[in-house]
Structures are given as structure tokens and as C-alpha cells.
Amino acid sequence: MPRLTGKTALVLGANRGIGRSVALEMAREGATVLAGAHDWPEDTDSLGQELHNLGPQHRVLTADLRTPAAVAEFFTEIRRHCPTLDFLVNNLERGGMPVVHGPYTEEQWDLEIATTLKAKWWVMDQAMPLLKNSGESRAAVVVISSIAGLTGRTGPAGLIFNDAYAAANRALASFTETWAREGAPTVRVNELMLGLIKTRHAEDTRGWGLLTEQQRRDLHHHVLLGRSGELPEVARAVLFLLTEATYMTGSVLRLDGGYVLGGERVPPMPPGVL
């Protein structure tokens, strides 16, 4: 039997890339998936078809979650379908790339903070009561973030991580700890901090195509494993945090192939003088 049978999962940012991969994997594992989507209508339609092929119980819900009123309306719709949530994958962000958007405007700053930071907070404010309703089954949340919160706009990643995006992701660590305290002992909340992932700041993005071959090599050289992450690797990490890491809450799991460690190499041990 699939391991998530009988569970209900809300996956946000689900119509493309990481969110889509996670939503489909959870559906294949037996969960009833509520997939949140915004923009990219063709991708939203194809996601709905893929989920329907996996079972009629899955639903795609479209909403722009950047205001508290919109989030409240979104969760009113969710409560029509289910009184509880077992899992939440809080995958909302606007990762504007300097190589794409150039110097920051006030509008770009506001969009980064509203999407990457504030929307996640409004969602958790509405979702926590539904997660606590899971009772003895114990609910779990994964907050998706970025190593931009550690690196900022520095080094090779300075072309793909913006200042406001980095600041928003740095703040998410504080939110994760607060939400873990609020959810305890029945709701676990952990953060999955991502590095270069295909469809997210790497291959299959507009920004990656704007980089020179040397710039792309510099980014991968900075990754200890020498490559970008794959979508199934992210989905497996999400499922680990949701289902296997039962004694982990308020923690950050970094999935970056060693990018954060890759700036400095370990030199050979010198012979010494003794």
C-alpha cells in the first residue's frame, strides 16, 4: 500500500518545477493532494490532468496568495473539501534573478518580500489550525527556502540571487523556528534549504540561459558535487522530512550539493617541520 494513503496534503506553487514534482509524487504515494497554483495557466491545466489521472480526489486550486484576504478566501475553499491537513509544503517564492531583472526597482523589492516571505506567513497562519486538527496522526510541514539566505548576492551566485530574495530567505529560518514552537507537539515544521536545482536558479530557467558558458561552469565548480540538483531528489527530501524525520522539528535541512561549502577547497596536508 502507498505510504501516504489516507493523508491530505496541501502543496503550494504546484503547477511547475519543484512544487509540481512534489505534488505528483505525493499523489502517487497515496495522499489526497490539494495543489495550489498561480500564473502559468497551461501548466496548471496539465497538472490538473496529471493529478486526475492519478485519482479523482485530487484538486487544483488557483489563487494569488500575496494578501491576507486572498489567503483567507483560499483556505475557506480548502475547508470546504477537508477539515484537516496532514501535510503542508509551503513552496511560495519569487526568485528574481539579477541576470534577468537587472537593478532592483521598488516594485521588484515588494514582489520578492510579498511572495517569498509574507505569503508564506499568511499561509501558515491559516494552515496551522487545520494541521493541529490532525490530532494523533501528527501533521508535518516543509518550508521551502534557498541558500540565498546564507550566501546573499555573492560569488558566482551573485548573478542569480537578488538582495531581497536573499533577505527574505534569511528571515524564513526565524519563521520556521516560531512555527515549530507553535505547532508542537503535534505539528512538526522543518525547512528545506535548496541550492541550484533544475527549474529553480539553474537549468530550465530563463536566467540560466542568459549566463555565459563560463558563468555556468563557475556555478557548478562551486558545487562540491559538480552539478545542479534534480527534481526527484528534492521530492525525496520533502517526503523524508514529512514522513521519516519524526524527531525533527524547527530544523533546516540543506540540499545544495555542497554549494555553501564549495568556495574553499581543502589543501593537501603539509609535511610539517618536526
N, C-alpha and C positions, 0 to 999 in steps of 0.2 A: 504494500500500500504506500502511495506517496506520503512523504513525511509531514506535509502541511495540510493534510485532509482535515476539514472541519474548522480551519482557521480563516480569518478575514484579514486581508492586507490592503492598506492604502499606500500606493506608490505614486509619488508626485514627479512631475517632469517626465512622464512615462511615454511620450509619443516618439521620442528619438533617443539614440545613443544609450547611455548607461541606464536611464530610467526604463527605457523600453526593454533592454536586456534583462533587467531585474524583474520587471512585471511579468514577462513571459516565462522566465524561469520559475517564479513563484507559482504561476498558474499551472505549469507542468508538474510542479511538486504537490499540487492538490489544493492550494489556497484559493479562496474566492477573492479575486483581485478587483479593487476599485482603482482605476488608473486615472490620475489627474493629468490633464493636458491643457496647453495654451499655445497658440500660434501653430504654424505648420499644419494646416487642415488636411492636406493629403496624407501626411504621416499619421495624423490622428485617425483618419478613416481606415488606413491599412492596419493600424494597431487594433482597432475595434474588430476588424475582420479576423485577425490572427487570434485574438482572445476568444471571439465567438467560436472559432474552430476548436478551441480547447474546452469550451463549455458555455452554455447559455447564461450561467450565473454571473459571469464577469461583466463589468460595466466600465465604460469610459465616460468621465465627467469633465467637461471643459469649463475652465474659469481662469480669469486673471486674478491672482491671489495677492496683489500688491496693496490692497486696502483692507482694513478690518471688516468693513461692511461686506466686501466680496467674499472674504474667508468665512464670515458668519453664514452667509447665504449658501456657500458651498457645503458647509457642514450640516446645514438644515437638510439639504438634499441627501447627504450621506446617512443621516439618521433615519430618513425615510426607508432606506434599504437595510440598515443594520443598527442595533442599539449598542453594539460593542465593536471595538477593533482589537485584534490580537497583535498586529504588526503595523508599523508606520515606517516608510522610507522617505525621509524629508529631503528630497532632492530638488531643491529650488535654487537657481542661481542665474546670474547674468555675468558670464565671464568675458567681458570685453577685452580684446587684445590690443595693445599699443600698435602692433604692426598693421592692424585693421583700422582702428578708430583714430589713431594719432593723438595729439594733445587732448587732455580732458576738457570737456565743457561742463557747465553746471548741470545740464540735463543728463549727461553720462554719469556724473557722480551720483545724482539722485537715483538713477535707474539701477546702478550697482547696489547701493545700500538698500533700496526698497525691495529688490528681488532676492539678493544673496543673503541679506541679514534680517530685515524687518518681516518679510513674508514668512520666513521660517518661524519666527517668534509668534506671529499671529496664528499660524497653523498649529503649533504646539499648544497654545493657549486653548484652542478649541478641541484639539485631539485628546488631551490628557484625561478628561472625564470619561471618554469612550474607551480609552486604553485601560483605565482603572476598573471599568465595568467588566473586564475580562476575568477578574477575580482570581480564583486559584489556578487558572490556566497560565497566568503570568504573561503579561504583554512585553513587547520589546520594540525599541525604536533605534533606527540607524540614521544619524545626521550625516549627510554627505558634505564634505568640505574639501579644501585644497591646500597643498603645501605652500601655496602663495602666502598663506598666513604665517609661514616660517621664513620664507626666502624674501618676500617683498619683490619689488621690481629691481632685481639684481642679477648679475651674471647673464648666462645665455637665456634664462627665463625672463629677463627684463623686456624682451620683445613680445612676450605672450601673457604676462601677468601685469595687470594695471594696479595703480596705487589703492584705489578704493576697493577693488576686489580683494587685494591682499589684506587691507584693514578689516573688511567685513569677515574674512575667514579667520583672522586672528581673534576677533570678538566671539566667534562661534564656540571656541573652547570654553569660554566663560558660560555661555548659554548651556552647553552640554552638561557641565557640572551642576548648574542650577536645576536643569530638568531632571537629572539623575536624583538629586535630593528630593525634588517634588514628587517624583514617581515612586520612590522607594516606599515599601519593599516589593511592591507588586509589578512595577513597570521599570524595566531596565532601559537605560538610554546611553548609547555609545556613539562615537564619532568615527567615521571612516574618512581619513585624510588622503586624498588622491594626488598622485603626481601626473606625469604625462600619460594620458590614456587616449587611445584611438577614439575619435569623435569628440574628445574633450582636451583642448590645448595640444593636440598632436595631429597625427594623420587623420584624414577625412574631415578636416575643418578648413574653412576659408583661410584662416591665418597661417596654417601650416604651408599652404600652397604659395603664400606670399613671401615666405622665408627663402633665402638662398640655400643651395645645397650645403654650403659650408656652415651656415647657421643651424641647419637641421642636424648636421654631424656634430656640431658643438653641443647641442642639447643632448643628444644620445650619448656623447662621450662623457657628459656629466652624470649620466645614469650608470650606476655600478653594473647593472645587468645589460647595459648597452642597447636598450630598445624601449619602445613605448609599451604600456600595458594593454591587454586585450579585454574586451567587454566580458567574456565568460569569467576571467579572473576576478573582475570586480563583483560580478553576480555571486560567485562562490564566497567571496569575502563577506558580502552582505548577509548571505544565508548563514555563514558561520556566526556572525555577531547576533543574528536574530534567534538562532536555534541551538547553537552549541556552546556559546560563551556564557553559560548560565551563572557564573560567578563574577561576571564583568559588568560594571556599570560606571558611568562617569568617566570612561577611559577613551583614549584616542588610539586607533589602530592606523598606522601609516602604511599605505600601499603605493609606493613610489619607485620601486625598483632600485632604491638606494640613491635617488637624486639628491636628497638633502645631505647625504654623506659623501657625494661624489666630487666635491670641489677640491678635496685634498687627498692625494694618494699616500699610501704607506711606503716610506723609503726602505731600502734594504738595511738590515741591522749592521751598523758599522763594527769593525773588528775590535775597537777599543784599544787602550794603551797598556793594559795590565797583562 
